[in-house]
Structure formats: C-alpha cells, structure tokens
Amino acid sequence: MADLLLGTAATESALKHRRQHGFSWRNNGGAWGLWQVESVSVIDSLRWLARNPAARDRAAKWLFQQDSAEWLYVFPNVDVGVMLRLISGWDRLAVLFARLHYIKFSEAVPDGLDAQAAYWKKYYNTTAGKGTTDKYIRDWHRHIGEY
C-alpha cells in the first residue's frame, strides 16, 4: 500500500502541487493536496468512517499519534471546503484521505509497478481521468525511482 500511495502522489501532484492547476483556491472544485483528493472522495470517506467506527478510531489514532479519536468525530460536521484546505497543507491528513479512498475497494493492492499503475488508473484516476498507466510509471521513475 505504501508504494501505491507514494506512486499516487508522484503522478497526481509530482510531489509538489497542492492545488489542481486551473482551479481557484476560493472554490471547492478540482483536487487538493499532494494526493489531489477531490471533495466527492472526502465526503464519501467521511460517510464510510461514520459507518465504520473501528476504522474511524484507527484513523484518528494514526492521524494524531495518540489514543484519543475525539477529533475525528467532528469531521462529519466540518465544512468540506475547510477540510479540503486542511488537506492542501497537512500531508498526513491528505494521505489518510487517499488511503481511505483506496480502502473502499475489495480488490487487493497488487505487487509490482505495472500492476499498481493499473490499480491506480482503475480506482483513483478512473476512466474519466486523463491519467494513464504509462504516465504513472514515468512519474514513479522520475520522482521516486529506486528509493
């Protein structure tokens, strides 16, 4: 999973862009953070967490590095625009939402760069996205290589 998340950030943002090109910081459209998370995905993930209290507690513990999950309970009540702006600058929160996006799919994350590129395209970029598996692989080699 770590390789897939790293590859996702490499191809979505080149590990540097915190706002999707062509979108204003004043509206919620487009994608946010190094993982280029979109508002629909954030809303869906928050709903998933609300239905899965054990996962919500694990996510909160990981996010805040402590046992208290209190802060995650307010997430459903936080304005999506505020959440997106938090994601744009808080990488730990951004990767959490990228991970939550992937966790909703039952297909196991495959091993190997080619297979992970196909998995990213299918579940993250989707058929509606402009990304390609070739771009994912090129971006992996350009930004990550053999770390």
VENQUIVEN-V751726 format. One record per residue. N is the residue number from 1. RES is the residue in one letter. OMEGA is omega in whole degrees, -180 to 180 (none if undefined). Layout:
N_RES_OMEGA + N_RES_OMEGA
This chain:
1_M_-179 + 2_A_179 + 3_D_179 + 4_L_179 + 5_L_178 + 6_L_178 + 7_G_178 + 8_T_179 + 9_A_-179 + 10_A_-177 + 11_T_-179 + 12_E_-172 + 13_S_-173 + 14_A_-180 + 15_L_179 + 16_K_-176 + 17_H_-177 + 18_R_177 + 19_R_180 + 20_Q_179 + 21_H_177 + 22_G_180 + 23_F_179 + 24_S_173 + 25_W_-176 + 26_R_177 + 27_N_-175 + 28_N_-179 + 29_G_177 + 30_G_-173 + 31_A_-170 + 32_W_174 + 33_G_-178 + 34_L_179 + 35_W_178 + 36_Q_179 + 37_V_-180 + 38_E_-175 + 39_S_-180 + 40_V_179 + 41_S_178 + 42_V_179 + 43_I_179 + 44_D_179 + 45_S_178 + 46_L_177 + 47_R_178 + 48_W_178 + 49_L_180 + 50_A_179 + 51_R_-175 + 52_N_-174 + 53_P_179 + 54_A_177 + 55_A_178 + 56_R_180 + 57_D_177 + 58_R_180 + 59_A_180 + 60_A_179 + 61_K_179 + 62_W_-176 + 63_L_-175 + 64_F_178 + 65_Q_176 + 66_Q_-175 + 67_D_-176 + 68_S_177 + 69_A_-173 + 70_E_-173 + 71_W_-179 + 72_L_179 + 73_Y_179 + 74_V_-179 + 75_F_-179 + 76_P_-179 + 77_N_180 + 78_V_176 + 79_D_-178 + 80_V_178 + 81_G_177 + 82_V_180 + 83_M_180 + 84_L_179 + 85_R_173 + 86_L_180 + 87_I_-177 + 88_S_-177 + 89_G_-178 + 90_W_-173 + 91_D_179 + 92_R_177 + 93_L_-180 + 94_A_-180 + 95_V_176 + 96_L_-180 + 97_F_174 + 98_A_179 + 99_R_178 + 100_L_177 + 101_H_-178 + 102_Y_-173 + 103_I_-176 + 104_K_-178 + 105_F_-175 + 106_S_180 + 107_E_-179 + 108_A_175 + 109_V_-177 + 110_P_173 + 111_D_175 + 112_G_-175 + 113_L_-179 + 114_D_-179 + 115_A_178 + 116_Q_176 + 117_A_179 + 118_A_179 + 119_Y_177 + 120_W_-178 + 121_K_-177 + 122_K_-170 + 123_Y_-176 + 124_Y_-179 + 125_N_178 + 126_T_-180 + 127_T_179 + 128_A_-177 + 129_G_-179 + 130_K_-178 + 131_G_178 + 132_T_177 + 133_T_178 + 134_D_178 + 135_K_178 + 136_Y_-179 + 137_I_177 + 138_R_-180 + 139_D_176 + 140_W_-178 + 141_H_-179 + 142_R_-172 + 143_H_-176 + 144_I_-179 + 145_G_179 + 146_E_-177 + 147_Y_none
